[in-house]
Amino acid sequence: MDLAYKPDFDEAKKYWRAYWAGEIIDRPCVCIKAPCGENRPQGTLSLNGFTDADAALKRCHEWASSMLWLGEAVPFFQPNFGPDQFAAWLGAELKYCPSSGDTSWSEPMVKDWDTDAGDIDHPHGAWWERALDFYRRAAEYSEGKFLLGVPDIHSNMDAVSALRGPQRLCMDLLDAPEKIDGAMKAVRRAFAPVFETVEEAGRMTERGYVGWLPFYSDTSYAVLQCDFACMVSPEHFRRWILPALEEESAYLEHAVYHYDGPDALVHLKDVLSIPGIDAIQWVPGSGNPPVIEWMDLLREIQKAGKGLYLAGSPDEVKVFHRALRPEKVLYDTWASSAQEAEDLLAWLRANT
């Protein structure tokens, strides 16, 4: 497939295939975006599912055309309704308020597990149909311009938390664990139907897969996570979350785990034990030292055989590169010009 704003797409695919194989061609994978000419790129709407779909697609097209997609960067558009969209596809209602930081949230719908959770094992409802319509329209519009991204998937216990409410769920883990056994089994059954239907609507099997962490794959790929993990003990993690992550990552050809915050590090060995997780994005969280100050943790992740997603300036990329092994590291950065991008690529080649 040719992309208007990625003329070297075939060359970039070679680096992506080497990445997933744990091999190095002549440097690590690096996604670099730079301005095209005098135009400064305008960001896409973060919650474009709440806006006019045609306007959002047009804006994405303008954004993609105003940038240079260098190294392994691939232009893509991700239809998005916010972090609780998976729960909305299982029946929750979404609320959106631009004045509250341009985010959305779900209204918990499960007041009683015995009476309110009968349909949480499959996608359905108005938000689901709206998402599929958006993906189908986007697939038509984007032909030859950009790819469509796999949605932000807050599945497993993140979805259960959104359906029930985090405070109530925390109490349920202690007071009614057998109800959570059933809820997790139900929500886990929804993962494959959601992925397969969106995959078809977005024509990903023929175009390839990319996501909000901008890895590209010829075959199925998604970002997995469980932000709720910071709320549970290792025993609870192993009972409910670990099996779900093992199942989701085994279903996919490639999976990257979004690891959010020091409070979740108690589960690190369990997460690193999951064979289907290829790479980790470490997010220290607000008020904590930046990623570049967590080298010991990053080395531990590499020692376990996992790759890394690392975002930063070109100078920070060089710091990371000097300290870490180059295999299965993806750098995501921004350059002020095509020349700065080429200089970084040349430096990585010379120092790999």
VENCORGI-V27676 format. One line per field, one symbol per residue. psi: psi as a letter, one per 20 degrees, with the letter a starting at -180 (. if undefined). A space follows every 10 residues. Layout:
psi: ???
This chain:
psi: pqphjmhkgh ghhghghhgh ikrpfirrqp ppqqqobipp qpqqphmiij apghhggghg ggghijqpnr cjppprpopp jrhjhghhij iqpqqpohik jlrrqqopin hphhijkhjj jqqrrghghg ghgggghhhg hipigrrpqp qonmbchggg ghhhphghgg hhhhhlhhhh ggghgghhhi gghgghgggg hjkhhhhrpr aholqqqhrp qrpqrnhihi irrhghghgh gghghggghh hqhppppooo qhiiihjghg giiohiohrp opohrpirqr hijlhgghhh gghijqrqpp qrrhhhghgg hhiqqipkpp porpqirhgh ghggggghgi j.
